[in-house]
């Protein structure tokens, strides 16, 4: 899955696709683990918010054509 994310990020023009893919994967796995341990699904929302920040920092915005 991490490699798939890296491929998608490469196609999107990410500055550091492999690094960003790994960071997003870690967020996902960490959220799943914490949900299982604590039973709090709020970890998924927090991981999603963090992943969006990573994407915003890594993938350049496209200008409107």
Residue pairs with C-beta under 8 A, 6 or more apart in sequence:
1 25
2 21
2 22
2 25
3 21
5 20
5 21
5 24
5 25
6 17
6 18
6 20
6 21
7 17
9 17
9 20
9 21
9 58
9 59
10 17
12 59
13 59
13 60
14 20
14 55
14 58
14 59
15 58
15 59
15 60
16 58
17 58
20 54
20 55
20 58
23 54
24 51
24 54
24 55
27 47
27 50
27 51
27 54
28 47
28 51
30 43
30 47
31 43
31 44
31 46
31 47
34 40
34 43
35 41
35 43
35 44
